[in-house]
């Protein structure tokens, strides 16, 4: 839900509250000007109570699961707020009458309790509105994540059934059969593992890093078949492989590296590294290229990267950083993801 929609909802709520209160305000009965101002001050004060709970108390306590603290703090705030509200009204009265003598005259426990229930009502509505609004935002995010997940799964299905990738891989394996049958068999197993991963694991919200690393390794090894010198490709995995991550995040970056890499420069021509430490996952890929940097940047920013950024925004909002550098002749991308936050959004 956008900020504009949230502001509009607040505006219409208070507009409704004003019109709903008109029959009880006695505005049509020659009410004195000071009483009108008093009513306005009281209304604005209740708005302040509403937003104290909406903007501070609920986010600080209720949203963090501190139920006992929330009710304890709320009890004391609601208990004390009528006193401060009447203090503001008495201050206005003293200004209007030009008399600050006996400032709290007329204040009693009965008067205090008469202000207690409006304050309690404003506090309850502020808390309730925050909870309901968060629920709607969460539902919208979940619907968007499900939509993006479906699009990702469809894209993966298209990729795994892509004749270009499949036929090239099978042709390379067929050629390898003539020279090294054991290696050809190993590559067929890698292809099978890739298809299994894309069919089953990508349907899960999270997979262990070990499974993702195996998938990337198989993808790299199959692409390595078409390269004459295997030393031109470097792949390193290190760290905690039990960490869980959304599946198939890094595949578009690897595909780009192989698509645009030039193998006539320094070695290794493609350098891919994956690391995990204390819930922080770091992926980096670099490759040498020969085209103009602007052309490469434009192609690198195609639908694959756009979809990846969108998926990261939904799954790891404010918990990832992607840095792309195109200092000729080396193109590099580094993606860092924090996975150990309180709640993963794709759950």
N, C-alpha and C positions, 0 to 999 in steps of 0.2 A: 504494500500500500504506500503510495507516494506521500510526501510531506504536504503537498497541496490538498490532497484528499483528507488527510488528518486534520489540517487547519480548518477546512470547510466543515467537517463534522463538529469540531469544537464551536465554530461560529453558529451553526444552526442549533446546537444544544443550548447555548446561552440565549440565543434569540427566542427559542421556545420557552426557556425559563422566565424570561422577561414578560412575554405575553401571557404565560400561565399565571404569573403573579399579579397582573394588572387588576383582576376583579377584587383582590384583597388589599390593594394599595390605597384605596379611597382618594384617588387623584381627582375625581370629579366632584368632590365635596368641599371645595375651597380649602384644601389642605395648606397650612402655612409653608412658606418657602423653607424654613429651617427643618421642618419635618420631612419635606421632600429630599433635602440634602442628607438627612439622617438615614432615610430609607436607602438612598444610593450608596452611602458609606457602608451600611450593613450588608448590602448586596455584594459590593466589591470585596468586603472582608470575607464573606462566605466563598467567593471565587478564589481568594487567596488560600483559604483552607483547602479547597478542592485541589488546587495545583500544588500545594505542599505535599499532599498525599500522592497525587498523580506523578509529579516530577521527582520527588525525593524519597518519601517513606516507602512506597511500594518497590521502586528500583533498588533501594539500599538494603531492604530486608526481605520482603515477600518474594521477589524475583530470584533471590539468592537462597531461598529455602529456609530462611531464619524466621520461622513462624512465631516462636515464643518471643523473640525480640520485637517482631512486628506488632504483636498484640500489646506487649508491654509499653513500647514507645507510643503506640497509637492511643492507649488509654490515658497516659499522662498528657499527651498533646491535646486531646479532645477535652480533658478535664481543665486544662489551663487556658485554652484558647478563648473561652467566653470572657475571662478576666481582661485579656489584652484587647478584645473587641470592644468591650464596654469602656475601657480606658481611652480608646480612640474616640468613641462617641462622647465621653465626658470632656475630652480635650476640645472637641468641636463645640460642645455646649458652653465651655468656659470662654472660648473665643467669641462665640455669638453673643454671650451675655457680658463679656468684658469683665469676668469675675472668676478668678482662680481660687477663691477662698472656699474651703470645704469642698475640695475637688471631687471626692467620691461620695458626696451626699446622695442618699437614696439607694446606694448599692447594698444589696443584701443577698443572702443565700438563695432566696426565692428568685431574685432577678438573675443571679448567676445560672440557676438551673433552667430558667426560661431561655437563656442563650445556649445552653448545653445541647439541646436537641437539634436546633438548626446547624450547629457546628458538627455534631455527630452525623447528621444527614449529609452534609457537604463532604465529610471525610469518607463516609461509606461510598458515596457516588464517585468520588475521585479515585478511590481504590478499585471499585468495581469497573469503572470505565477503563482504567489502565489495564486491568486483567483481560477484559473482553477485547480491547483493541489489540493487545499482544496476541491473543488467541487467533484473531482474524489475520494478523500479519503472519503468524506461524503457519496457518492453513494456506495462505497465499504462497508463502515460500515453499511449502511442501508440494503444492500443486505445480509450481514452476520447476522445482527440482525433479518431480516425477516426469514432467513434460520433457525436460532436458535429458533425463536419463533414458527415456524412450527414444528420443532423437539420437542419443549416443549409441544405444543398442542397435538401432536401425542402420546407423552409419557403420558400426562394426560389422554387421551382417553383410552390408554392401561391400565392405573392404575384404571380408574373408571370401566372398564370392566373386571378387574382382578378377576377371579372366586374365588381365595383364599380369598381376602379381602371381596368380596361381600357375598360369602357363609358363611364365619365365622360370619360376621355381622348379616346376616339373621338368622343363627342358634342361635346366642346369643339372638336376639330379640324374636325368637320363644320360647326359654326357659323362657325368661322373661315374656311372655304372661301368662304362667301358674301361676306366682307368683304376678306379678304387671302389670296389663293391661294398666294402665295409663302411667307408665314408658315405657312400650313397645311402646305405641303409640307415646310418645315423641321422642323415639329413631328412629322410622320410619320417623318422621318429620325431624330429624337431618340428616338422610341418604338422604332424598329427597333434603334437602337444599344443601348438599355436591354435589350431582349430578347436581343440578341446577347451582351451582357456577362453577363447572368444565366445564359445557356445555356452559354457557353464559359469565360469568365474565372473565374467563381466555382468552377469545378472545379479550379483551380490553388491551390496553397498560398500563393503570393505573386503580386502584380501590382505594376507600377510605379505610383507615385503619380499619374502623368499619366493613366493609364487610370481609376483610381479617381476622380480629379477630374472627368474627362469624364462618368463615370457619375453623379456627384452633380449636376453642372451640368445634365445632361439631365433628371434627376429633378426638380430645382428648377424648370426651365423649363416642364415639363409641368404641375406644380402651379400655376405662375404664371398659367396660362391661365384659371383660374376666379376670378382676382382682378382687380378693375377697375383698380386703380392699381399698375402694376408697380414703382413706386418704393418700395412698402411692403416689398419683399424685397431684402435685400442679401446678395451672395455674393462672397467674396474668396478667391483662391488665391494663395499666394506661397511661394517657397523652392525647394528642390531636388526636382524632380519625377521624378528617377531613383531615389529611395529606394523600396524595395519594402515592401509591407505586405500583410497578409491581406485578401482582397477583401470588399467590401460590409459593412465594419464599421460605418460611420457612417449607413447608410440608416435604421435604426430611430430614430435621434435626429432626423433630418430629418423623417421621417414624423410623429413626435410633435409637432414644432414646427408643422407645417402643421395637424395635427389639432386642437390646442388654441389656436392663435393667435387673438387678437382684433385686428381691423383698425380699431378705433375709438379707438386710443390714440396714443401718440407714434410717430414714424416713425424708422427702419424698424420695422415690426411684427415682422418676422423678420430676424434678423441671423445669418448663417452664415459662419464663417471656417475655412480649412484652411491650415496652414503646415507646412513641413518644413525642418529645419536640422540638419545634422550627425547625421543618424539619429534625431533627436527629432521626432516628428509631434505636432502640436497641433491639435485640432478643437474648435471652440466653436459653440454654437447658443443663441440666446436669442429669446424671443418674449413679447409681452404677452398676458395672459389675463384673463378676467373671473370665472371660477369661484373658489370658495374655495381657498386654497392647499393645504389638506389634501386636498381632492378631487382637485386637479390632481396633487399628489405621488403619491397612490394610483394614479391612472390612468397616470401617467408610469412608475410602477414595475411595469407589467404584464409580460406574458410576453416582449415584445420586449426590454425592458431586462434582465430576468432572463437571457434567453438570451444577450444581448450580454455581460453580466458573466461568465457561465459560459465563453463562448468566449474572452474576454480572459484569464480565469484559466488556461485550458489553453494558449493560444497565446503569451501574454506574461506568464507568472507572475512576480510581483514586479517587473514592468517597465512597469506602467501605473498611472495615477491618474485616477479619475473623480470629479469634484466637481459636485454638483447644488445649486443655490441657488434658492429660491422666494420671494425678497423681493417681496411684492406691489407692483405688478402685473406684475413681470417674472420670467419663469422662464428660467433659464440652466443649461446643462450644459457642462462643459469636460473633455475627455478628452485626456490626454497619454500617448504611447506611446514607449518607448525601443526602437528596432528594431536598433540596432547592437551588441547583446550578442554573446557568443561563438557561441551556437547558438540558432537559432529553434526552438521546441519543435514546431512543426508540420511540420518537415522529416522 
